[in-house]
Amino acid sequence: MANSTEPVEERRSGGSFSIAEWCRHRRLSVSMFYKLDQEGRAPATIRIGRRRTVTQEADTAWAAANQSASRCGHDGTSRT
């Protein structure tokens, strides 16, 4: 079964994602992104003009943090 942090498409070689692109990449809804953002759990974003983008590095760091939190049982679910 696929891990929820596995990307939908192949990783980009560089650059950044719009929020909508990042959400498709990580199989999350845009509203979930903003919920995570309010909770301080979304990936770091940068402003380019009026747009917010998620860099490849921020995506990688977010995925690593969520994988380690999931392994430790800090993802809001109980481990038995």
Secondary structure, 3 states (H helix, E strand, C coil): CCCCCCCCCCCCCCCEEEHHHHHHHCCCCHHHHHHHHHCCCCCCCEEECCEEEEEHHHHHHHHHHHHHHHHHCCCCCCCC
